[in-house]
Amino acid sequence: MAPLSNGQAVIIRTDRGLTIEGTRITLYDVMDYFTAAYPAKLIREKLCLTDAQVNAALSYIKAHQAKVEAEYQEVLQLAEDNRQYWEERNREHFARLAAMPPKSDQEALRAKLQAWKDRLEFKV
């Protein structure tokens, strides 16, 4: 796929997907604002882009809307899969930590902390 040039701004493919050259902003970032009907000026301000960069991104999205939307859905699904993976992994990790007996030197600290919490509850 040849990059789309609009003056100075170019849309390129990186390992993160379609990206505005020279930035870390993907077309999917722009797409969120575009689908929410944000005007180009507000998209520019929100993402700290130039007019040329926003125009290049919007032009590319409009010219290849079906393809960009399909790819965006894949990106969203991958993000959801990653979120679920890490939630499950963290759940298992914290379950193992919770099952571990407290260290003896920490029991006194936990008692002091609980005493402070109890005192604070009466003040509220």
Backbone as CSV, one residue per row, in Angstrom:
resi,resn,N_x,N_y,N_z,CA_x,CA_y,CA_z,C_x,C_y,C_z
1,MET,0.845,-1.165,0.000,0.000,0.000,0.000,0.893,1.231,0.000
2,ALA,0.693,2.092,-0.949,1.476,3.323,-1.031,0.952,4.318,-0.010
3,PRO,1.852,5.034,0.652,1.396,6.014,1.622,0.629,7.136,0.942
4,LEU,-0.343,7.682,1.622,-1.121,8.798,1.106,-0.462,10.077,1.556
5,SER,-0.142,10.918,0.623,0.498,12.181,0.956,-0.476,13.316,0.725
6,ASN,-0.531,14.219,1.677,-1.370,15.404,1.557,-0.484,16.581,1.955
7,GLY,0.318,17.043,1.024,1.258,18.093,1.372,2.403,17.492,2.155
8,GLN,2.395,17.725,3.455,3.479,17.252,4.308,3.132,15.978,5.067
9,ALA,1.861,15.750,5.329,1.460,14.608,6.156,1.317,13.354,5.310
10,VAL,1.738,12.226,5.861,1.680,10.953,5.164,1.134,9.896,6.120
11,ILE,0.283,9.028,5.597,-0.240,7.900,6.356,0.625,6.693,6.015
12,ILE,1.186,6.050,7.025,2.061,4.893,6.825,1.552,3.719,7.661
13,ARG,2.026,2.535,7.319,1.694,1.358,8.116,2.880,1.048,9.019
14,THR,2.598,0.942,10.311,3.625,0.564,11.282,3.161,-0.708,11.980
15,ASP,3.923,-1.154,12.947,3.521,-2.354,13.689,2.247,-2.112,14.508
16,ARG,1.865,-0.856,14.686,0.633,-0.528,15.408,-0.531,-0.312,14.461
17,GLY,-0.294,-0.400,13.157,-1.349,-0.190,12.183,-1.109,1.081,11.392
18,LEU,-2.164,1.599,10.783,-2.061,2.821,9.994,-1.804,3.997,10.925
19,THR,-0.731,4.737,10.642,-0.247,5.776,11.545,0.066,7.042,10.756
20,ILE,-0.096,8.178,11.410,0.315,9.446,10.816,1.828,9.541,10.976
21,GLU,2.523,9.640,9.860,3.991,9.628,9.886,4.530,10.705,10.824
22,GLY,5.542,10.306,11.604,6.191,11.234,12.522,5.464,11.372,13.848
23,THR,4.412,10.581,14.040,3.654,10.629,15.301,3.415,9.205,15.786
24,ARG,2.835,9.103,16.948,2.381,7.812,17.457,0.860,7.707,17.340
25,ILE,0.265,8.620,16.606,-1.180,8.674,16.442,-1.591,7.748,15.298
26,THR,-2.459,6.791,15.605,-2.958,5.898,14.573,-4.240,6.459,13.977
27,LEU,-4.607,5.931,12.832,-5.873,6.335,12.230,-7.047,5.901,13.095
28,TYR,-6.822,4.899,13.925,-7.891,4.433,14.810,-8.169,5.477,15.894
29,ASP,-7.131,6.189,16.312,-7.331,7.299,17.257,-8.195,8.371,16.602
30,VAL,-7.839,8.712,15.376,-8.605,9.720,14.628,-10.018,9.205,14.368
31,MET,-10.116,7.904,14.077,-11.418,7.290,13.761,-12.394,7.432,14.923
32,ASP,-11.920,7.307,16.147,-12.804,7.470,17.310,-13.480,8.836,17.285
33,TYR,-12.700,9.858,17.033,-13.261,11.214,16.986,-14.108,11.416,15.731
34,PHE,-13.666,10.865,14.613,-14.395,10.999,13.349,-15.793,10.381,13.458
35,THR,-15.875,9.173,14.008,-17.172,8.505,14.126,-18.066,9.178,15.158
36,ALA,-17.468,9.923,16.081,-18.251,10.680,17.064,-18.617,12.066,16.523
37,ALA,-18.342,12.306,15.244,-18.691,13.548,14.537,-17.977,14.783,15.087
38,TYR,-16.741,14.609,15.559,-15.941,15.762,15.976,-15.499,16.523,14.733
39,PRO,-15.494,17.840,14.764,-14.960,18.594,13.625,-13.435,18.454,13.559
40,ALA,-12.891,18.645,12.364,-11.449,18.483,12.146,-10.628,19.347,13.097
41,LYS,-11.095,20.567,13.351,-10.351,21.472,14.243,-10.236,20.886,15.657
42,LEU,-11.310,20.285,16.139,-11.276,19.702,17.481,-10.421,18.439,17.518
43,ILE,-10.465,17.652,16.457,-9.597,16.464,16.371,-8.137,16.909,16.417
44,ARG,-7.827,17.957,15.659,-6.455,18.494,15.643,-6.026,18.888,17.042
45,GLU,-6.882,19.596,17.765,-6.543,20.047,19.115,-6.417,18.881,20.088
46,LYS,-7.339,17.933,20.020,-7.325,16.793,20.950,-6.078,15.928,20.772
47,LEU,-5.646,15.753,19.523,-4.523,14.861,19.245,-3.212,15.595,18.993
48,CYS,-3.230,16.925,19.121,-2.026,17.742,18.910,-1.413,17.490,17.528
49,LEU,-2.242,17.619,16.511,-1.806,17.411,15.142,-1.867,18.721,14.371
50,THR,-1.257,18.726,13.205,-1.359,19.879,12.318,-2.601,19.715,11.438
51,ASP,-2.975,20.801,10.780,-4.106,20.717,9.845,-3.820,19.694,8.748
52,ALA,-2.593,19.696,8.242,-2.227,18.763,7.176,-2.336,17.312,7.653
53,GLN,-1.924,17.048,8.879,-1.998,15.684,9.405,-3.445,15.237,9.567
54,VAL,-4.276,16.109,10.104,-5.690,15.760,10.273,-6.347,15.569,8.915
55,ASN,-6.069,16.465,7.985,-6.654,16.351,6.648,-6.221,15.054,5.964
56,ALA,-4.949,14.680,6.102,-4.463,13.440,5.504,-5.168,12.239,6.123
57,ALA,-5.305,12.253,7.442,-5.966,11.137,8.123,-7.430,11.037,7.714
58,LEU,-8.131,12.150,7.735,-9.547,12.132,7.374,-9.747,11.754,5.903
59,SER,-8.883,12.244,5.036,-8.971,11.893,3.616,-8.767,10.397,3.422
60,TYR,-7.780,9.845,4.117,-7.508,8.416,4.002,-8.694,7.609,4.525
61,ILE,-9.215,8.009,5.677,-10.360,7.297,6.255,-11.549,7.337,5.301
62,LYS,-11.834,8.505,4.744,-12.975,8.629,3.830,-12.763,7.827,2.548
63,ALA,-11.541,7.821,2.019,-11.253,7.113,0.773,-11.249,5.598,0.944
64,HIS,-10.916,5.124,2.145,-10.799,3.684,2.402,-11.644,3.286,3.619
65,GLN,-12.796,3.884,3.774,-13.577,3.744,5.002,-13.890,2.288,5.361
66,ALA,-14.358,1.497,4.412,-14.721,0.108,4.713,-13.503,-0.685,5.186
67,LYS,-12.376,-0.503,4.509,-11.162,-1.236,4.874,-10.635,-0.782,6.236
68,VAL,-10.636,0.527,6.477,-10.143,1.056,7.751,-11.052,0.600,8.894
69,GLU,-12.365,0.626,8.674,-13.295,0.184,9.716,-13.119,-1.297,10.031
70,ALA,-12.923,-2.125,8.999,-12.723,-3.557,9.218,-11.440,-3.805,10.007
71,GLU,-10.383,-3.102,9.635,-9.110,-3.248,10.341,-9.237,-2.746,11.783
72,TYR,-9.989,-1.667,11.955,-10.207,-1.107,13.288,-10.942,-2.109,14.174
73,GLN,-11.911,-2.818,13.630,-12.617,-3.840,14.408,-11.666,-4.954,14.839
74,GLU,-10.732,-5.311,13.957,-9.720,-6.300,14.321,-8.851,-5.790,15.467
75,VAL,-8.469,-4.517,15.399,-7.646,-3.908,16.453,-8.414,-3.910,17.778
76,LEU,-9.688,-3.551,17.728,-10.508,-3.539,18.947,-10.642,-4.940,19.537
77,GLN,-10.816,-5.942,18.675,-10.939,-7.318,19.162,-9.631,-7.790,19.792
78,LEU,-8.515,-7.451,19.171,-7.216,-7.812,19.737,-7.015,-7.150,21.094
79,ALA,-7.398,-5.884,21.201,-7.278,-5.177,22.475,-8.151,-5.831,23.542
80,GLU,-9.346,-6.237,23.169,-10.241,-6.906,24.118,-9.674,-8.260,24.538
81,ASP,-9.136,-9.014,23.591,-8.507,-10.297,23.918,-7.336,-10.096,24.881
82,ASN,-6.513,-9.085,24.625,-5.384,-8.780,25.516,-5.869,-8.391,26.903
83,ARG,-6.928,-7.571,26.976,-7.464,-7.151,28.262,-7.950,-8.359,29.059
84,GLN,-8.680,-9.254,28.401,-9.188,-10.443,29.080,-8.053,-11.342,29.556
85,TYR,-7.029,-11.495,28.723,-5.880,-12.312,29.094,-5.225,-11.776,30.362
86,TRP,-4.950,-10.469,30.381,-4.255,-9.887,31.529,-5.138,-9.834,32.767
87,GLU,-6.434,-9.646,32.594,-7.330,-9.697,33.759,-7.292,-11.083,34.395
88,GLU,-7.361,-12.121,33.576,-7.320,-13.488,34.094,-5.967,-13.785,34.746
89,ARG,-4.914,-13.371,34.092,-3.573,-13.614,34.646,-3.402,-12.883,35.977
90,ASN,-3.871,-11.630,36.046,-3.772,-10.890,37.303,-4.653,-11.506,38.376
91,ARG,-5.836,-11.988,37.984,-6.737,-12.617,38.957,-6.051,-13.831,39.585
92,GLU,-5.413,-14.652,38.741,-4.691,-15.827,39.247,-3.533,-15.408,40.140
93,HIS,-2.797,-14.401,39.729,-1.648,-13.933,40.501,-2.075,-13.423,41.878
94,PHE,-3.107,-12.584,41.898,-3.543,-12.025,43.172,-4.206,-13.077,44.056
95,ALA,-4.805,-14.094,43.449,-5.363,-15.192,44.239,-4.235,-15.952,44.940
96,ARG,-3.128,-16.173,44.221,-1.978,-16.839,44.847,-1.398,-15.983,45.974
97,LEU,-1.313,-14.673,45.752,-0.792,-13.780,46.791,-1.696,-13.776,48.013
98,ALA,-3.002,-13.758,47.794,-3.945,-13.732,48.902,-3.888,-15.027,49.708
99,ALA,-3.560,-16.133,49.044,-3.497,-17.420,49.720,-2.231,-17.585,50.553
100,MET,-1.250,-16.742,50.323,0.008,-16.850,51.071,-0.205,-16.342,52.492
101,PRO,0.368,-17.037,53.458,0.236,-16.544,54.837,1.046,-15.257,55.013
102,PRO,0.557,-14.351,55.833,1.305,-13.103,56.039,2.623,-13.379,56.758
103,LYS,3.595,-12.562,56.461,4.878,-12.686,57.142,4.708,-12.191,58.575
104,SER,5.418,-12.818,59.493,5.229,-12.510,60.912,5.536,-11.050,61.240
105,ASP,6.533,-10.457,60.599,6.874,-9.071,60.899,5.838,-8.103,60.339
106,GLN,5.021,-8.555,59.412,3.998,-7.689,58.840,2.706,-7.687,59.647
107,GLU,2.530,-8.693,60.494,1.288,-8.771,61.270,1.137,-7.566,62.195
108,ALA,2.230,-7.129,62.815,2.163,-5.966,63.701,1.821,-4.714,62.894
109,LEU,2.395,-4.588,61.713,2.087,-3.448,60.862,0.624,-3.462,60.418
110,ARG,0.127,-4.633,60.084,-1.281,-4.740,59.688,-2.208,-4.371,60.837
111,ALA,-1.848,-4.760,62.053,-2.664,-4.425,63.222,-2.684,-2.914,63.443
112,LYS,-1.528,-2.269,63.302,-1.470,-0.811,63.456,-2.308,-0.117,62.379
113,LEU,-2.197,-0.588,61.152,-2.967,-0.013,60.061,-4.464,-0.163,60.308
114,GLN,-4.876,-1.331,60.776,-6.295,-1.549,61.056,-6.760,-0.638,62.187
115,ALA,-5.916,-0.417,63.193,-6.275,0.478,64.297,-6.475,1.896,63.769
116,TRP,-5.599,2.331,62.860,-5.760,3.659,62.259,-7.055,3.742,61.458
117,LYS,-7.345,2.706,60.692,-8.581,2.687,59.907,-9.800,2.750,60.822
118,ASP,-9.761,1.993,61.901,-10.889,1.993,62.843,-11.097,3.375,63.441
119,ARG,-10.009,4.058,63.800,-10.126,5.408,64.369,-10.689,6.387,63.340
120,LEU,-10.266,6.250,62.084,-10.751,7.145,61.041,-12.243,6.935,60.773
121,GLU,-12.720,5.712,60.886,-14.129,5.438,60.645,-15.009,6.137,61.677
122,PHE,-14.542,6.271,62.918,-15.327,6.949,63.946,-15.374,8.454,63.721
123,LYS,-14.338,9.023,63.076,-14.287,10.464,62.824,-15.203,10.865,61.678
124,VAL,-15.484,9.967,60.789,-16.277,10.301,59.600,-17.714,10.332,59.889
